[in-house]
Amino acid sequence: DFDKIFDEATNVIVTEVGSLKHMVDEFSKFARLPAPQMARQSLNGVIQEVLTLYRAAHKDIEFCVALDKELPELNFDREQLKRVCVNLFDNAIQAMNHTGRVWISTKYDTKRKRAIVSVADEGVGIAPEDQEKLFVPYFTRKKTGTGLGLAISQHLVALMGGRLHVESREGEGSRFFFDVALQAAAGIVRKQAGG
């Protein structure tokens, strides 16, 4: 019995240490996000790259993808955009308890010269009183969450000259969407660098 209890207790400790390490990593990433490395590139290409990983890892999720072929190359940080996609995909999958459909789309707004990226799920939805707190650091309803994923995503999208929004109804799923400016991001980065 002692060996069994010892093994179980050791496993619990190892799991908790891993969880704490993850939380500390998230806090430190939020505290000092790296300066964006802006370059003109394909937004659709980055989304496809992230999707390839998710399709392989989540067999019970159907990804419904509609990417605008008219989307021009945009100025953004590749790694930071990937991080936003990962946060939104993870949230969608968790909201559906790892089974269901996720809709991912891009659309080019020619008038405003902006790309709109949308990630929608058919999960549990978000309570109206929680929707306005979603982007506040450390707010979470998840047992294992740090409450930093959406706050970091909002910050990264702002660096690309955009804003992250949510539409949700309890029991009907959620849709997160953000826009990326064709030109504005370069100006934002120059301002931050003092230029």
C-alpha positions in Angstrom: 0.0 0.0 0.0 2.8 2.4 0.9 4.4 2.0 -2.6 1.1 2.7 -4.3 0.3 5.8 -2.1 3.9 7.0 -2.6 3.6 6.7 -6.4 0.3 8.4 -6.5 1.5 11.3 -4.2 4.7 11.6 -6.4 2.5 11.8 -9.6 0.3 14.5 -8.0 3.4 16.6 -7.0 5.0 16.2 -10.4 1.7 17.3 -12.1 1.3 20.3 -9.8 4.9 21.4 -10.3 4.3 21.2 -14.1 1.2 23.3 -13.6 2.9 25.9 -11.5 5.8 26.1 -14.0 3.3 26.7 -16.8 1.7 29.5 -14.8 5.0 31.2 -14.0 6.0 31.0 -17.7 2.7 32.7 -18.7 3.2 35.4 -16.1 6.7 36.1 -17.2 5.7 36.2 -20.9 3.0 38.7 -20.1 5.4 40.8 -18.1 7.9 41.1 -20.9 6.6 40.4 -24.3 9.3 40.6 -26.9 9.3 43.6 -29.4 7.5 42.6 -32.6 9.6 41.5 -35.6 7.4 42.9 -38.4 7.6 41.7 -41.9 5.2 41.6 -44.9 4.0 38.0 -45.3 0.9 35.8 -45.9 -1.6 35.8 -43.0 -3.4 32.8 -44.6 0.0 30.9 -44.7 0.5 31.4 -41.0 -3.0 30.3 -40.2 -2.6 27.2 -42.4 0.7 26.4 -40.6 -1.0 26.4 -37.2 -4.0 24.5 -38.5 -1.8 21.7 -39.7 -0.6 21.1 -36.2 -4.1 21.3 -34.7 -5.6 18.9 -37.3 -3.0 16.3 -36.4 -3.4 16.7 -32.6 -7.2 17.0 -32.4 -8.9 14.2 -34.4 -12.3 14.8 -32.8 -12.4 18.5 -34.0 -13.7 19.4 -37.5 -12.0 22.5 -38.7 -14.2 24.4 -41.2 -11.8 26.8 -43.0 -12.6 29.6 -45.4 -9.6 31.8 -46.2 -9.9 34.8 -48.5 -7.7 34.2 -51.6 -7.7 37.9 -52.3 -5.9 38.7 -49.0 -2.7 40.6 -49.8 0.5 40.2 -47.8 0.3 42.1 -44.5 2.8 43.6 -42.1 2.9 41.5 -38.8 5.1 39.5 -36.5 4.8 35.8 -37.5 5.4 34.3 -34.1 3.1 36.6 -32.3 0.3 36.0 -34.8 0.8 32.3 -34.3 0.5 32.8 -30.5 -2.9 34.6 -31.0 -4.1 31.8 -33.2 -3.0 29.1 -30.7 -4.8 30.9 -27.8 -8.0 31.2 -29.8 -7.9 27.7 -31.1 -7.2 26.3 -27.6 -10.1 28.3 -26.1 -12.5 27.1 -28.8 -11.5 23.4 -28.3 -11.7 23.6 -24.5 -15.2 25.3 -24.8 -16.4 22.2 -26.7 -14.8 19.7 -24.4 -12.4 18.6 -27.2 -15.1 17.6 -29.7 -17.1 19.6 -32.3 -16.6 22.1 -35.0 -14.4 25.2 -35.2 -14.9 27.7 -38.0 -11.8 29.7 -39.1 -12.0 32.4 -41.7 -10.2 35.4 -43.1 -11.7 38.2 -45.1 -10.1 41.3 -46.7 -12.0 44.5 -46.1 -10.8 46.5 -49.2 -12.4 49.8 -48.1 -10.6 49.8 -44.7 -7.5 47.9 -46.0 -7.7 45.4 -43.1 -7.8 41.7 -42.8 -10.5 40.2 -40.5 -9.7 36.9 -38.8 -12.5 34.9 -37.2 -12.5 31.8 -34.9 -15.9 30.5 -33.9 -16.9 27.4 -32.0 -20.1 25.6 -31.0 -19.2 25.3 -27.3 -20.8 26.4 -24.1 -20.6 30.1 -24.8 -19.7 32.9 -22.4 -22.0 34.4 -19.8 -22.8 38.1 -20.6 -21.3 39.3 -17.3 -18.0 37.6 -18.1 -17.6 38.9 -21.7 -16.4 42.4 -20.7 -13.8 40.8 -18.3 -12.4 38.4 -20.8 -9.4 40.5 -21.8 -8.5 41.6 -18.3 -5.3 39.9 -17.1 -5.8 37.0 -14.6 -9.6 36.7 -15.2 -10.5 33.1 -15.8 -13.3 30.6 -15.2 -11.1 27.6 -16.1 -9.8 25.4 -13.3 -6.3 25.2 -14.9 -6.2 28.6 -16.6 -4.0 31.6 -15.8 -6.3 34.2 -17.2 -3.5 35.6 -19.5 -4.2 34.0 -22.9 -6.8 36.5 -24.1 -5.0 39.5 -22.4 -1.8 38.6 -24.2 -3.7 38.0 -27.5 -5.4 41.4 -27.2 -2.0 43.1 -26.6 -0.4 41.3 -29.6 -3.3 42.2 -31.9 -3.0 45.9 -30.8 0.7 45.8 -31.8 -0.6 44.8 -35.3 -2.9 47.8 -35.4 -6.0 45.8 -34.6 -8.4 44.9 -31.9 -9.7 41.6 -30.6 -13.5 41.2 -30.1 -15.9 38.5 -28.9 -19.5 37.6 -29.7 -21.1 34.9 -27.6 -24.3 33.4 -26.4 -24.5 30.9 -23.6 -25.2 27.4 -24.9 -24.6 28.5 -28.6 -20.8 29.0 -28.8 -18.5 32.0 -29.3 -16.8 33.9 -32.0 -13.6 35.7 -31.6 -12.4 38.0 -34.3 -9.7 40.5 -34.9 -8.4 42.7 -37.6 -4.8 43.3 -39.0 -4.0 46.6 -40.7 -2.3 46.5 -44.1 0.1 49.4 -43.2 -0.6 50.7 -39.7 1.4 48.2 -37.8 4.8 49.5 -39.0 3.9 53.0 -37.8 3.0 51.6 -34.3 6.3 49.8 -34.0 8.3 52.9 -35.1 6.5 55.0 -32.4 7.3 52.4 -29.7 10.9 52.4 -30.7 10.9 56.2 -30.3 11.2 56.9 -34.1 
